[in-house]
């Protein structure tokens, strides 16, 4: 037997598996909790666009007021990707012959 008394309040009892399962079930059945939309996303073949579309899943775990930030971020990224397509130079223009008059 030990002469020292155990310290109180310094150790917490670990969660038991049934308690943890009960908490998870309560979270699953909470109708007010954020829920994933599970909208399927097909890859586009463009890594930048696919990454932006994957970012939409971040909204699945946020309350409704947090969706705006995610949607605006994705929209801005997609708009920038489309703008970048217009910025790429096309084929060079054919040379023009200049007539010099003196």
KEZA-270570 format. One record per residue (C-alpha): residue in one letter; x, y, z. Coordinates in pm, 1 decimal, always signed. Layout:
+--------+----------+----------+----------+
: residu :       px :       py :       pz :
+--------+----------+----------+----------+
:      A :        X :        Y :        Z :
...
+--------+----------+----------+----------+
//
This chain:
+--------+----------+----------+----------+
: residu :       px :       py :       pz :
+--------+----------+----------+----------+
:      X :     +0.0 :     +0.0 :     +0.0 :
:      X :   +122.8 :   +349.8 :    -76.9 :
:      X :   +166.7 :   +626.0 :   +181.0 :
:      X :    +75.8 :   +897.5 :    -70.5 :
:      X :   -280.6 :   +982.7 :   -147.6 :
:      X :   -376.6 :  +1015.3 :   -512.9 :
:      X :   -408.0 :  +1370.8 :   -634.7 :
:      X :   -762.9 :  +1473.4 :   -708.9 :
:      X :   -862.6 :  +1681.8 :  -1007.1 :
:      X :   -542.7 :  +1625.0 :  -1202.6 :
:      X :   -648.4 :  +1323.2 :  -1401.1 :
:      X :   -957.6 :  +1286.9 :  -1610.4 :
:      X :  -1125.4 :   +960.2 :  -1677.5 :
:      X :  -1084.2 :   +854.6 :  -2040.5 :
:      X :  -1400.1 :   +841.7 :  -2247.4 :
:      X :  -1534.1 :   +496.8 :  -2284.0 :
:      X :  -1629.8 :   +364.8 :  -2624.4 :
:      X :  -2006.1 :   +362.5 :  -2553.4 :
:      X :  -1994.8 :   +726.5 :  -2437.5 :
:      X :  -1809.7 :   +827.3 :  -2751.9 :
:      X :  -2057.8 :   +640.1 :  -2971.9 :
:      X :  -2348.3 :   +810.1 :  -2794.2 :
:      X :  -2195.0 :  +1152.0 :  -2859.9 :
:      X :  -2144.3 :  +1069.5 :  -3228.2 :
:      X :  -2502.1 :   +946.4 :  -3259.0 :
:      X :  -2631.9 :  +1263.4 :  -3095.7 :
:      X :  -2435.7 :  +1470.1 :  -3346.1 :
:      X :  -2565.5 :  +1262.2 :  -3637.5 :
:      X :  -2927.6 :  +1308.0 :  -3532.2 :
:      X :  -2908.4 :  +1680.6 :  -3466.3 :
:      X :  -3127.7 :  +1834.1 :  -3738.8 :
:      X :  -2970.0 :  +2175.8 :  -3683.4 :
:      X :  -2614.2 :  +2054.4 :  -3734.7 :
:      X :  -2434.5 :  +2108.3 :  -4066.6 :
:      X :  -2474.6 :  +1812.3 :  -4299.8 :
:      X :  -2284.8 :  +1731.8 :  -4618.1 :
:      X :  -2479.0 :  +1774.6 :  -4940.1 :
:      X :  -2295.2 :  +1482.9 :  -5100.7 :
:      X :  -2314.0 :  +1640.3 :  -5445.5 :
:      X :  -2100.7 :  +1430.2 :  -5682.4 :
:      X :  -1822.9 :  +1618.3 :  -5860.4 :
:      X :  -1670.2 :  +1487.5 :  -6180.8 :
:      X :  -1305.4 :  +1579.1 :  -6242.6 :
:      X :  -1258.0 :  +1843.2 :  -6509.6 :
:      X :   -902.0 :  +1751.3 :  -6600.3 :
:      X :   -772.8 :  +2092.5 :  -6490.2 :
:      X :   -595.4 :  +2060.6 :  -6155.0 :
:      X :   -664.9 :  +2421.6 :  -6052.8 :
:      X :  -1037.4 :  +2398.8 :  -6128.0 :
:      X :  -1066.4 :  +2056.6 :  -5961.6 :
:      X :   -901.1 :  +2193.3 :  -5645.8 :
:      X :  -1146.1 :  +2484.1 :  -5639.4 :
:      X :  -1444.8 :  +2253.6 :  -5683.8 :
:      X :  -1314.0 :  +2026.3 :  -5406.7 :
:      X :  -1304.8 :  +2334.7 :  -5183.1 :
:      X :  -1685.2 :  +2342.7 :  -5203.5 :
:      X :  -1690.6 :  +2041.2 :  -4971.4 :
:      X :  -1552.5 :  +2268.7 :  -4698.0 :
:      X :  -1898.2 :  +2422.8 :  -4676.3 :
:      X :  -2043.6 :  +2083.3 :  -4579.7 :
:      X :  -1904.4 :  +2117.7 :  -4228.5 :
:      X :  -1990.6 :  +2483.3 :  -4171.9 :
:      X :  -2302.3 :  +2653.9 :  -4051.7 :
:      X :  -2497.5 :  +2832.6 :  -4324.3 :
:      X :  -2344.2 :  +3171.3 :  -4248.1 :
:      X :  -1999.6 :  +3023.7 :  -4323.7 :
:      X :  -2098.8 :  +2909.2 :  -4672.5 :
:      X :  -2073.6 :  +3257.0 :  -4823.7 :
:      X :  -1699.2 :  +3281.2 :  -4765.0 :
:      X :  -1636.6 :  +2941.8 :  -4927.9 :
:      X :  -1863.6 :  +3013.6 :  -5224.9 :
:      X :  -1709.0 :  +3355.3 :  -5284.5 :
:      X :  -1358.5 :  +3209.1 :  -5264.2 :
:      X :  -1442.6 :  +2936.0 :  -5517.8 :
:      X :  -1622.6 :  +3181.2 :  -5745.1 :
:      X :  -1325.0 :  +3418.7 :  -5739.6 :
:      X :  -1086.5 :  +3132.9 :  -5822.4 :
:      X :  -1300.8 :  +3006.8 :  -6109.9 :
:      X :  -1336.2 :  +3359.4 :  -6247.4 :
:      X :   -958.1 :  +3405.2 :  -6230.0 :
:      X :   -906.3 :  +3071.7 :  -6409.3 :
:      X :  -1140.6 :  +3180.7 :  -6689.7 :
:      X :   -972.4 :  +3519.6 :  -6714.9 :
:      X :   -633.8 :  +3348.9 :  -6741.3 :
:      X :   -758.8 :  +3157.5 :  -7045.4 :
:      X :   -815.7 :  +3488.9 :  -7224.7 :
:      X :   -471.3 :  +3616.0 :  -7126.4 :
:      X :   -279.1 :  +3338.5 :  -7301.3 :
:      X :   -134.2 :  +3461.5 :  -7628.3 :
:      X :   -275.7 :  +3309.3 :  -7941.1 :
:      X :    -83.5 :  +3224.9 :  -8255.3 :
:      X :   +139.2 :  +3505.6 :  -8379.7 :
:      X :    -11.1 :  +3740.9 :  -8631.6 :
:      X :   +122.2 :  +3713.5 :  -8985.5 :
:      X :   +387.0 :  +3971.9 :  -9069.8 :
:      X :   +265.5 :  +4274.3 :  -9255.2 :
:      X :   +456.7 :  +4429.7 :  -9538.8 :
:      X :   +510.1 :  +4798.8 :  -9486.4 :
:      X :   +544.7 :  +5024.5 :  -9785.1 :
:      X :   +779.4 :  +5303.8 :  -9717.4 :
:      X :   +712.3 :  +5611.7 :  -9923.5 :
:      X :   +964.9 :  +5882.4 :  -9945.0 :
+--------+----------+----------+----------+
//
